[in-house]
Amino acid sequence: METEESRACWRTRATRLINAERILHGMSWDQIAEILKPYGVEDNGRNIANKINRGTFSFALALRILSALGVKSIDIDRFDD
């Protein structure tokens, strides 16, 4: 059975992944918000940043961000604790 600790660990890994890719691409959260508009995301940078940093974002949002950044593949093991 999954514990809250386990869920928190996965949320942390997901947050690290998105933040790392954003920083790697030299993008601010406001810039992320702009490039997400063609993907149907009508949100501002602050709201997106809050979702990511709280770990309360959907996988669909993560995919949109990664796609908008042009990410073709990721190494999820980079984000282990």
Contacts in CASP RR format, 6 or more apart in sequence:
PFRMAT RR
TARGET T0000
AUTHOR 0000-0000-0000
METHOD contacts of the structure
MODEL  1
METEESRACWRTRATRLINAERILHGMSWDQIAEILKPYGVEDNGRNIAN
KINRGTFSFALALRILSALGVKSIDIDRFDD
9 81 0 8 1.000
11 55 0 8 1.000
11 56 0 8 1.000
12 55 0 8 1.000
12 81 0 8 1.000
13 76 0 8 1.000
13 79 0 8 1.000
13 80 0 8 1.000
13 81 0 8 1.000
14 55 0 8 1.000
14 57 0 8 1.000
14 62 0 8 1.000
14 79 0 8 1.000
15 52 0 8 1.000
15 53 0 8 1.000
15 55 0 8 1.000
16 79 0 8 1.000
17 62 0 8 1.000
17 74 0 8 1.000
17 76 0 8 1.000
17 78 0 8 1.000
17 79 0 8 1.000
18 52 0 8 1.000
18 57 0 8 1.000
18 62 0 8 1.000
18 65 0 8 1.000
18 66 0 8 1.000
19 52 0 8 1.000
19 53 0 8 1.000
20 78 0 8 1.000
20 79 0 8 1.000
21 65 0 8 1.000
21 66 0 8 1.000
21 69 0 8 1.000
21 71 0 8 1.000
21 74 0 8 1.000
22 29 0 8 1.000
22 32 0 8 1.000
22 65 0 8 1.000
22 69 0 8 1.000
25 69 0 8 1.000
25 70 0 8 1.000
27 35 0 8 1.000
27 69 0 8 1.000
28 45 0 8 1.000
29 45 0 8 1.000
29 46 0 8 1.000
29 48 0 8 1.000
29 49 0 8 1.000
30 44 0 8 1.000
30 45 0 8 1.000
32 45 0 8 1.000
32 48 0 8 1.000
32 65 0 8 1.000
32 68 0 8 1.000
32 69 0 8 1.000
33 41 0 8 1.000
33 43 0 8 1.000
33 44 0 8 1.000
33 45 0 8 1.000
33 48 0 8 1.000
35 68 0 8 1.000
35 69 0 8 1.000
36 43 0 8 1.000
36 48 0 8 1.000
36 64 0 8 1.000
36 65 0 8 1.000
36 68 0 8 1.000
38 68 0 8 1.000
39 64 0 8 1.000
39 67 0 8 1.000
39 68 0 8 1.000
40 64 0 8 1.000
41 48 0 8 1.000
41 61 0 8 1.000
41 64 0 8 1.000
48 57 0 8 1.000
48 61 0 8 1.000
48 65 0 8 1.000
51 57 0 8 1.000
51 61 0 8 1.000
66 74 0 8 1.000
END
